[in-house]
Structures are given as C-alpha cells and as structure tokens.
Amino acid sequence: MTTTVSPPRAVPKVAPPARRRRRNSDVRAALGFLSPNLLGFLAFTIIPIGASLVLSFYEWPMIGDAIFVGLDNFIRLFTRDPVFWQVVGNTLYFVVGYVVLNLFVSLTLAVWLTSKLRAKGFLRFVFFLPVVSPMVANAVVWRLLYAPEDGLIAWFFQTFTGTSGPNWLGSAEWAMPAVIIMSVWAGFGYNMIIFVAGIEGIPQSLYEAAAIDGAGWWRRLWSITIPMLTPSIFFATVMTIISSLQVFAQPFVLTGGGPGSSTTTLVFYLYQKGFQSYEMGYASSIAWSLFVLIMVITFIQFRSQKKWVHYS
C-alpha cells in the first residue's frame, strides 16, 4: 500500500508590522507631496473637461439659464454650419504644411549640427531661442516683417526682384503660407534638439563599420541615421501634429482669422463662438470634435508605427 504525500503548501510571506507601517508612511508622504499638483490637475483640468462635455449638450449664452438641446449642437456643427468644414480644411492645411516643413528643417539642421562643426553649442542656442520666446511676441515681429510696403520681406523682394512681393497677410492665397512659415521658424528648434539627442545616441561603431565597407555619407545617412532615429521621428511627429491641430496664437495675431475665413482654425473658431458670440455650448461641441479628431489621428499613428519605427 502506497501513501501519497502532498507537497507542503507555500506559506505567504507577511510583511512585518514595522515594514508595513513604514510603507504606509511613505505612501502618505508621497501623496502629501503630490497633492498640490493633483488638486490643481483636478480643479483646472479634469473638472473643466467634464463640464465642457456636459455643456456641449446645452445652449448657454453665458448670461441666463442653460437650455438642454441634446445633440443639436453637434448636428448643427456637422450639417448646418457652412463655416465649420472650411475651418477643418484650414486646420488640416496648416497641419500638413507645418509638420512637413518643421520635421524637414529640424532634421536637416540636426544632421548638420552633429557633424564636425565649430560653435555647435552657440548655433543650437540660436536656433532654439524662438521656442522659448513668447509666441505672441514672435507673431507681432513677423507681422511687421510681413508689412506690404515697409516690411523687411517687402524690402528684400523690392531689392532683388524689383517687385514688392505678395501681400502676405492681406491675400487669401498667401495668408496661410505666411502663418505656416512663421510657425515653422518659431517651433522647429524643439524637434531639432530631439533629433540632435537621438543622433548623438547612435553608436559610432555603426558608422565606422559602414565607412570600412565603403559606404559614403549619403548611404550612412539613409541606412544608419534615419532608421536609428525613427523613434525620435515618431515622437516628434506625434507631438507636432497634436500641437499644430491646436494652433491659435499665430492666426489670431497675424491675420485675425482672415482674409475672410482663410486662416480661421478650429481653436480660433472655438474662440470666436465661445468668447465673441457667447455660444458656450456650441463652442464646447467644437472643442470635443477637435478632441476626437486628435485622438483618431494619434491612434492611427500609434497603430502604424510598427511598420516603420525601429526600436533597437
């Protein structure tokens, strides 16, 4: 007759009371340090976001009672507002132009600034300076540069071409390109620093091995630098698209949304409806439409990163 002996059960380890008290004390201390930030985040971010969602189902002129209208704000936005789809087109126009130029300029300068170049630190400082300058101040300066008669750009065209150049801010054809050019100048330094850090993190042994195999500079750029830099490019693309979809200060200061509605973006249109026409419920529906648009574009980017982003 055989006797089956069951293996001994593992006794769960119980933390000593002193260790549990110390752990609880650490948690309370961490929450104490985090509480100001958490309370501010709750009061100034979470609650306003929830309030804007509720408000999007109401008609509220800021003075008087709010009237519940259900989905009427969204129905009006997508079917009865003749300006909304033009504003969406303006926003996407800005996004495409700004993102492509920003990434191209910042990546080109990052490659240049990581080569054997003197005064690299000073040049990085100069190129990054517009990023930390107030956007409103940058826009005011560029508005003076774009002046059709006595602006610096008009003087340049007059000197070298004999013409005053296009009416940058007064023409529906040139106003959005003018906003894009100014925005690229003001914002490319951020992505440039990201790309510089990414390039400097690539092992030099890869370049040395490629040089021994006879690969030239151009071949090393496309076979080593760009593939190894794809995580940085992906991050920069996501953040640049999100920020460009929320553009406001540049068209507000440079053109005021004009001529007509040629430079009116979604956030600027939200401002017009909410703080000029006092249609807060309708403005909230615009805000949530923009939120959904940003989430959809970001989701598509994250789903597609597996096809071209290489994590080493």
C-alpha positions as a printed Julia matrix, in Angstrom:
312×3 Matrix{Float64}:
   0.0    0.0     0.0
   1.46   3.31   -1.09
   0.99   6.53    0.74
   0.75   9.77   -1.2
   2.45  12.67    0.45
   1.22  16.07   -0.71
   3.84  18.8    -1.07
   3.87  21.37    1.66
   1.89  24.49    0.94
   3.76  27.7     0.41
   3.13  29.98    3.31
   2.64  33.57    2.09
   5.16  35.94    3.43
   3.68  38.54    5.68
   5.47  41.82    5.95
   6.45  42.68    9.49
   4.3   45.35   11.14
   7.21  47.8    11.18
   7.75  47.4     7.45
   4.02  47.85    6.74
   3.94  51.0     8.83
   7.0   52.35    7.04
   5.42  51.57    3.65
   2.17  53.3     4.62
   4.16  56.26    5.88
   5.99  56.5     2.54
   2.69  56.39    0.65
   1.23  59.15    2.81
   4.36  61.26    2.34
   4.26  60.77   -1.44
   0.59  61.72   -1.57
   1.33  64.78    0.54
   3.96  65.99   -1.92
   1.76  65.17   -4.91
  -1.47  66.57   -3.52
  -0.97  70.22   -4.67
  -0.35  69.11   -8.23
  -3.15  66.54   -8.13
  -5.62  69.05   -6.71
  -4.63  71.6    -9.35
  -4.96  68.99  -12.09
  -8.39  68.04  -10.77
  -9.62  71.62  -10.37
  -8.22  73.11  -13.57
  -8.17  70.14  -15.97
 -10.44  67.21  -15.09
 -13.43  69.22  -13.84
 -13.35  71.75  -16.74
 -13.1   68.89  -19.25
 -16.12  67.18  -17.72
 -18.0   70.48  -17.55
 -17.3   71.19  -21.24
 -18.65  67.76  -22.18
 -21.87  68.43  -20.26
 -22.06  71.96  -21.67
 -21.85  70.68  -25.25
 -25.4   69.35  -24.82
 -26.73  72.73  -23.73
 -27.33  76.13  -25.25
 -25.87  78.68  -22.87
 -25.2   82.36  -23.76
 -23.2   82.82  -20.5
 -25.89  85.18  -19.22
 -29.1   83.43  -18.28
 -30.13  79.82  -17.9
 -28.65  76.94  -19.87
 -31.17  75.12  -22.09
 -30.71  71.42  -22.77
 -30.64  70.77  -26.53
 -29.21  67.25  -26.64
 -27.18  66.56  -29.78
 -28.42  69.66  -31.59
 -25.06  71.45  -31.24
 -23.25  68.56  -32.93
 -25.94  68.2   -35.61
 -25.71  71.91  -36.35
 -21.92  71.72  -36.41
 -21.7   68.9   -38.92
 -24.74  69.6   -41.11
 -25.87  73.23  -40.84
 -22.7   75.25  -40.25
 -21.25  76.37  -43.61
 -18.02  77.63  -42.0
 -17.1   74.55  -39.97
 -15.84  72.38  -42.82
 -13.84  75.26  -44.26
 -12.27  75.7   -40.83
 -11.44  71.99  -40.71
  -9.83  72.28  -44.14
  -7.82  75.31  -43.0
  -6.62  73.41  -39.93
  -5.56  70.36  -41.92
  -3.84  72.63  -44.47
  -1.84  74.2   -41.66
  -1.08  70.8   -40.08
   0.28  69.26  -43.28
   2.35  72.3   -44.25
   3.68  72.95  -40.76
   4.5   69.34  -39.84
   6.3   68.55  -43.1
   8.37  71.75  -43.07
   9.07  71.56  -39.35
  10.36  67.99  -39.5
  12.4   68.64  -42.64
  14.07  71.8   -41.29
  14.69  70.4   -37.81
  16.09  67.08  -39.09
  18.32  68.82  -41.64
  19.75  71.19  -39.04
  20.16  68.35  -36.52
  22.26  66.37  -39.01
  24.31  69.49  -39.73
  24.81  70.35  -36.04
  26.04  66.84  -35.21
  28.77  66.96  -37.84
  32.29  68.25  -37.27
  31.27  71.87  -36.92
  32.64  74.7   -34.84
  30.4   76.67  -32.45
  27.76  73.91  -32.44
  26.61  74.86  -28.95
  26.1   78.5   -29.9
  24.17  77.58  -33.07
  21.92  75.22  -31.13
  21.18  78.03  -28.69
  20.37  80.46  -31.51
  18.06  78.0   -33.31
  16.3   77.04  -30.08
  15.77  80.62  -28.89
  12.46  81.2   -30.76
  10.96  78.17  -29.0
  11.31  79.76  -25.57
  10.23  83.2   -26.81
   6.53  84.07  -26.32
   4.54  83.09  -29.39
   2.6   86.35  -29.31
   5.83  88.36  -29.4
   7.11  86.23  -32.29
   3.88  86.79  -34.21
   3.99  90.55  -33.64
   7.54  90.72  -35.0
   6.61  88.67  -38.06
   3.56  90.85  -38.66
   5.95  93.78  -39.0
   8.17  91.73  -41.3
   5.16  90.89  -43.5
   4.09  94.56  -43.85
   3.35  95.02  -47.57
   5.12  98.37  -48.04
   7.78  98.95  -45.38
   8.34  95.43  -44.08
  11.74  93.74  -44.3
  10.42  90.98  -46.57
   8.89  93.54  -48.96
  12.23  95.4   -48.99
  14.02  92.15  -49.81
  11.7   91.44  -52.75
  11.98  95.03  -53.95
  15.77  94.94  -53.8
  16.37  91.61  -55.5
  13.34  91.17  -57.77
  12.1   94.69  -58.39
   8.63  93.85  -57.04
   7.12  94.22  -53.59
   6.23  90.54  -53.43
   2.88  89.06  -52.45
   0.5   90.65  -49.99
   1.27  88.04  -47.37
  -1.39  88.79  -44.77
  -3.96  90.52  -46.97
  -4.34  87.79  -49.57
  -6.44  84.66  -49.05
  -3.93  82.77  -51.19
  -0.82  83.75  -49.22
  -2.13  84.26  -45.68
  -1.97  80.6   -44.61
   1.51  80.03  -46.1
   2.63  83.14  -44.2
   1.26  81.69  -40.94
   2.97  78.36  -41.66
   6.35  79.96  -42.38
   6.22  82.0   -39.19
   5.17  78.94  -37.15
   7.99  76.8   -38.55
  10.53  79.49  -37.65
   9.15  79.67  -34.13
   8.87  75.94  -33.49
  11.49  73.9   -35.37
  14.07  74.26  -32.57
  12.22  71.85  -30.27
  12.32  68.95  -32.71
  15.87  69.89  -33.68
  17.05  69.32  -30.11
  15.23  65.96  -30.0
  16.9   64.86  -33.24
  20.31  66.06  -32.08
  19.99  63.97  -28.93
  18.84  60.96  -30.97
  21.71  61.24  -33.45
  24.3   61.61  -30.71
  22.92  58.45  -29.11
  23.65  56.32  -32.19
  26.78  54.16  -31.63
  29.74  55.44  -33.6
  30.83  51.87  -34.26
  27.99  51.56  -36.79
  29.33  54.5   -38.8
  32.88  53.2   -38.57
  31.86  49.74  -39.81
  29.88  51.29  -42.68
  32.82  53.52  -43.62
  35.11  50.48  -43.71
  32.64  48.78  -46.06
  32.87  51.8   -48.36
  29.55  53.49  -47.55
  29.56  57.2   -48.26
  27.96  59.98  -46.23
  24.61  59.78  -48.04
  24.47  55.99  -47.69
  25.27  56.18  -43.98
  22.54  58.78  -43.53
  19.8   56.64  -45.09
  21.0   53.25  -43.85
  22.05  54.13  -40.29
  20.98  57.6   -39.13
  17.39  57.65  -40.36
  16.48  54.04  -39.3
  18.08  54.51  -35.86
  16.33  57.86  -35.49
  12.8   56.6   -36.25
  11.72  56.51  -32.55
  12.64  60.2   -32.25
  10.96  60.98  -35.57
   7.8   59.17  -34.41
   7.72  61.09  -31.13
   8.33  64.42  -32.88
   5.65  63.68  -35.49
   3.01  62.82  -32.88
   3.72  65.84  -30.71
   3.99  68.24  -33.66
   0.68  67.11  -35.14
  -1.09  67.43  -31.78
   0.27  70.95  -31.2
  -0.45  72.09  -34.78
  -4.07  70.95  -34.56
  -4.43  73.35  -31.63
  -2.87  76.37  -33.35
  -4.37  79.67  -32.2
  -1.93  82.47  -31.39
  -0.37  82.73  -34.86
  -3.57  83.32  -36.88
  -5.04  85.38  -34.04
  -2.16  87.88  -34.04
  -1.1   87.77  -37.69
  -4.39  87.74  -39.57
  -7.28  87.68  -37.12
  -8.55  84.62  -38.97
  -8.77  86.44  -42.31
  -8.91  87.46  -45.0
 -12.45  86.18  -44.72
 -12.07  82.82  -43.01
  -8.97  81.71  -44.9
  -6.81  81.34  -41.77
  -9.5   80.52  -39.22
  -8.55  77.28  -37.46
 -10.6   75.06  -35.18
  -9.33  76.58  -31.95
  -9.72  80.1   -33.35
 -13.28  79.25  -34.43
 -13.94  77.88  -30.96
 -12.73  81.19  -29.52
 -14.99  83.16  -31.86
 -18.07  81.14  -30.96
 -17.36  80.95  -27.24
 -15.93  84.36  -26.35
 -17.17  86.62  -29.15
 -20.61  85.18  -29.96
 -21.12  83.82  -26.4
 -22.32  80.43  -27.66
 -20.58  78.37  -24.99
 -22.46  75.16  -25.67
 -21.67  75.32  -29.37
 -18.03  76.15  -28.6
 -17.85  73.08  -26.36
 -19.11  70.89  -29.19
 -16.29  72.28  -31.37
 -13.79  71.51  -28.62
 -14.94  67.9   -28.33
 -14.92  67.48  -32.1
 -11.29  68.63  -32.07
 -10.56  66.22  -29.22
 -11.98  63.29  -31.19
 -10.01  64.34  -34.28
  -6.76  64.44  -32.29
  -7.46  61.05  -30.72
  -8.25  59.42  -34.07
  -5.1   60.79  -35.74
  -2.94  59.79  -32.76
  -4.47  56.3   -32.69
  -3.71  55.84  -36.39
  -0.13  56.96  -35.82
   0.41  54.5   -32.96
  -1.1   51.65  -34.97
   1.11  52.39  -37.97
   4.38  52.78  -36.04
   5.08  49.05  -36.19
   5.62  49.33  -39.93
   8.37  51.95  -39.87
   9.63  52.62  -36.34
  12.66  50.54  -35.34
  13.43  50.2   -31.63
  16.93  48.91  -31.05
